[in-house]
Structure formats: C-alpha cells, structure tokens
Amino acid sequence: MENTSYIALSRQSGLQRQMDIIANNLANMTTTGFKGEKMMFSQHLVKSRD
C-alpha cells in the first residue's frame, strides 16, 4: 500500500474511533455512575501498531 494511502487510512481509523467514543459518551451521559471515555493520540498509535 502506498504511504499516503496508509496515512489517510490511519487518520480515518482514528476519526472513526473518536466518533465512536463521542457517541458512547452521549448515549450514556444520563446513566448513573457513567464515566466518559477520552481518546489520547498515544492510544491510537498503540492500536494502529497491532
């Protein structure tokens, strides 16, 4: 795969994960005891290596 394609795919994967986290936080914000999740860039890097 070309380097530019890999970079774009990696970015898209990170954005999708970020949207999943936001959707989960919004869906559960009224749940008692729910703690929202945050995504750190370093977490995305570790996940993309696997």
Chimera marker file (.cmm) of the C-alpha trace (Angstrom):
<marker_set name="trace">
<marker id="1" x="0.000" y="0.000" z="0.000" r="1" g="1" b="0" radius="0.5"/>
<marker id="2" x="1.289" y="3.452" z="-0.776" r="1" g="1" b="0" radius="0.5"/>
<marker id="3" x="2.487" y="5.539" z="2.121" r="1" g="1" b="0" radius="0.5"/>
<marker id="4" x="-0.061" y="8.318" z="1.503" r="1" g="1" b="0" radius="0.5"/>
<marker id="5" x="-2.898" y="5.800" z="1.378" r="1" g="1" b="0" radius="0.5"/>
<marker id="6" x="-1.729" y="4.256" z="4.636" r="1" g="1" b="0" radius="0.5"/>
<marker id="7" x="-1.607" y="7.681" z="6.300" r="1" g="1" b="0" radius="0.5"/>
<marker id="8" x="-5.120" y="8.524" z="5.100" r="1" g="1" b="0" radius="0.5"/>
<marker id="9" x="-6.470" y="5.156" z="6.227" r="1" g="1" b="0" radius="0.5"/>
<marker id="10" x="-4.833" y="5.542" z="9.628" r="1" g="1" b="0" radius="0.5"/>
<marker id="11" x="-6.340" y="9.012" z="10.054" r="1" g="1" b="0" radius="0.5"/>
<marker id="12" x="-9.765" y="7.734" z="9.041" r="1" g="1" b="0" radius="0.5"/>
<marker id="13" x="-9.491" y="4.920" z="11.572" r="1" g="1" b="0" radius="0.5"/>
<marker id="14" x="-8.598" y="7.406" z="14.307" r="1" g="1" b="0" radius="0.5"/>
<marker id="15" x="-11.504" y="9.669" z="13.438" r="1" g="1" b="0" radius="0.5"/>
<marker id="16" x="-13.918" y="6.720" z="13.458" r="1" g="1" b="0" radius="0.5"/>
<marker id="17" x="-12.700" y="5.665" z="16.909" r="1" g="1" b="0" radius="0.5"/>
<marker id="18" x="-13.088" y="9.230" z="18.156" r="1" g="1" b="0" radius="0.5"/>
<marker id="19" x="-16.672" y="9.402" z="16.843" r="1" g="1" b="0" radius="0.5"/>
<marker id="20" x="-17.456" y="6.043" z="18.482" r="1" g="1" b="0" radius="0.5"/>
<marker id="21" x="-16.235" y="7.381" z="21.826" r="1" g="1" b="0" radius="0.5"/>
<marker id="22" x="-18.289" y="10.563" z="21.487" r="1" g="1" b="0" radius="0.5"/>
<marker id="23" x="-21.415" y="8.593" z="20.537" r="1" g="1" b="0" radius="0.5"/>
<marker id="24" x="-20.942" y="6.278" z="23.511" r="1" g="1" b="0" radius="0.5"/>
<marker id="25" x="-20.453" y="9.227" z="25.869" r="1" g="1" b="0" radius="0.5"/>
<marker id="26" x="-23.604" y="10.936" z="24.583" r="1" g="1" b="0" radius="0.5"/>
<marker id="27" x="-25.694" y="7.774" z="24.782" r="1" g="1" b="0" radius="0.5"/>
<marker id="28" x="-24.671" y="7.119" z="28.375" r="1" g="1" b="0" radius="0.5"/>
<marker id="29" x="-24.409" y="10.623" z="29.824" r="1" g="1" b="0" radius="0.5"/>
<marker id="30" x="-27.603" y="10.218" z="31.874" r="1" g="1" b="0" radius="0.5"/>
<marker id="31" x="-26.598" y="6.799" z="33.221" r="1" g="1" b="0" radius="0.5"/>
<marker id="32" x="-25.837" y="6.905" z="36.932" r="1" g="1" b="0" radius="0.5"/>
<marker id="33" x="-22.160" y="6.294" z="37.619" r="1" g="1" b="0" radius="0.5"/>
<marker id="34" x="-21.083" y="6.514" z="33.973" r="1" g="1" b="0" radius="0.5"/>
<marker id="35" x="-17.608" y="7.927" z="33.416" r="1" g="1" b="0" radius="0.5"/>
<marker id="36" x="-16.918" y="9.294" z="29.965" r="1" g="1" b="0" radius="0.5"/>
<marker id="37" x="-14.040" y="7.985" z="27.909" r="1" g="1" b="0" radius="0.5"/>
<marker id="38" x="-11.329" y="10.102" z="26.303" r="1" g="1" b="0" radius="0.5"/>
<marker id="39" x="-9.041" y="9.111" z="23.473" r="1" g="1" b="0" radius="0.5"/>
<marker id="40" x="-5.403" y="10.050" z="23.617" r="1" g="1" b="0" radius="0.5"/>
<marker id="41" x="-3.273" y="10.177" z="20.487" r="1" g="1" b="0" radius="0.5"/>
<marker id="42" x="-0.835" y="7.713" z="22.056" r="1" g="1" b="0" radius="0.5"/>
<marker id="43" x="-3.676" y="5.169" z="22.423" r="1" g="1" b="0" radius="0.5"/>
<marker id="44" x="-4.376" y="5.467" z="18.709" r="1" g="1" b="0" radius="0.5"/>
<marker id="45" x="-0.702" y="4.893" z="17.904" r="1" g="1" b="0" radius="0.5"/>
<marker id="46" x="-0.548" y="1.755" z="20.028" r="1" g="1" b="0" radius="0.5"/>
<marker id="47" x="-3.751" y="0.413" z="18.473" r="1" g="1" b="0" radius="0.5"/>
<marker id="48" x="-2.546" y="1.088" z="14.916" r="1" g="1" b="0" radius="0.5"/>
<marker id="49" x="0.640" y="-0.923" z="15.522" r="1" g="1" b="0" radius="0.5"/>
<marker id="50" x="-1.351" y="-4.085" z="16.287" r="1" g="1" b="0" radius="0.5"/>
<link id1="1" id2="2" r="1" g="1" b="0" radius="0.2"/>
<link id1="2" id2="3" r="1" g="1" b="0" radius="0.2"/>
<link id1="3" id2="4" r="1" g="1" b="0" radius="0.2"/>
<link id1="4" id2="5" r="1" g="1" b="0" radius="0.2"/>
<link id1="5" id2="6" r="1" g="1" b="0" radius="0.2"/>
<link id1="6" id2="7" r="1" g="1" b="0" radius="0.2"/>
<link id1="7" id2="8" r="1" g="1" b="0" radius="0.2"/>
<link id1="8" id2="9" r="1" g="1" b="0" radius="0.2"/>
<link id1="9" id2="10" r="1" g="1" b="0" radius="0.2"/>
<link id1="10" id2="11" r="1" g="1" b="0" radius="0.2"/>
<link id1="11" id2="12" r="1" g="1" b="0" radius="0.2"/>
<link id1="12" id2="13" r="1" g="1" b="0" radius="0.2"/>
<link id1="13" id2="14" r="1" g="1" b="0" radius="0.2"/>
<link id1="14" id2="15" r="1" g="1" b="0" radius="0.2"/>
<link id1="15" id2="16" r="1" g="1" b="0" radius="0.2"/>
<link id1="16" id2="17" r="1" g="1" b="0" radius="0.2"/>
<link id1="17" id2="18" r="1" g="1" b="0" radius="0.2"/>
<link id1="18" id2="19" r="1" g="1" b="0" radius="0.2"/>
<link id1="19" id2="20" r="1" g="1" b="0" radius="0.2"/>
<link id1="20" id2="21" r="1" g="1" b="0" radius="0.2"/>
<link id1="21" id2="22" r="1" g="1" b="0" radius="0.2"/>
<link id1="22" id2="23" r="1" g="1" b="0" radius="0.2"/>
<link id1="23" id2="24" r="1" g="1" b="0" radius="0.2"/>
<link id1="24" id2="25" r="1" g="1" b="0" radius="0.2"/>
<link id1="25" id2="26" r="1" g="1" b="0" radius="0.2"/>
<link id1="26" id2="27" r="1" g="1" b="0" radius="0.2"/>
<link id1="27" id2="28" r="1" g="1" b="0" radius="0.2"/>
<link id1="28" id2="29" r="1" g="1" b="0" radius="0.2"/>
<link id1="29" id2="30" r="1" g="1" b="0" radius="0.2"/>
<link id1="30" id2="31" r="1" g="1" b="0" radius="0.2"/>
<link id1="31" id2="32" r="1" g="1" b="0" radius="0.2"/>
<link id1="32" id2="33" r="1" g="1" b="0" radius="0.2"/>
<link id1="33" id2="34" r="1" g="1" b="0" radius="0.2"/>
<link id1="34" id2="35" r="1" g="1" b="0" radius="0.2"/>
<link id1="35" id2="36" r="1" g="1" b="0" radius="0.2"/>
<link id1="36" id2="37" r="1" g="1" b="0" radius="0.2"/>
<link id1="37" id2="38" r="1" g="1" b="0" radius="0.2"/>
<link id1="38" id2="39" r="1" g="1" b="0" radius="0.2"/>
<link id1="39" id2="40" r="1" g="1" b="0" radius="0.2"/>
<link id1="40" id2="41" r="1" g="1" b="0" radius="0.2"/>
<link id1="41" id2="42" r="1" g="1" b="0" radius="0.2"/>
<link id1="42" id2="43" r="1" g="1" b="0" radius="0.2"/>
<link id1="43" id2="44" r="1" g="1" b="0" radius="0.2"/>
<link id1="44" id2="45" r="1" g="1" b="0" radius="0.2"/>
<link id1="45" id2="46" r="1" g="1" b="0" radius="0.2"/>
<link id1="46" id2="47" r="1" g="1" b="0" radius="0.2"/>
<link id1="47" id2="48" r="1" g="1" b="0" radius="0.2"/>
<link id1="48" id2="49" r="1" g="1" b="0" radius="0.2"/>
<link id1="49" id2="50" r="1" g="1" b="0" radius="0.2"/>
</marker_set>
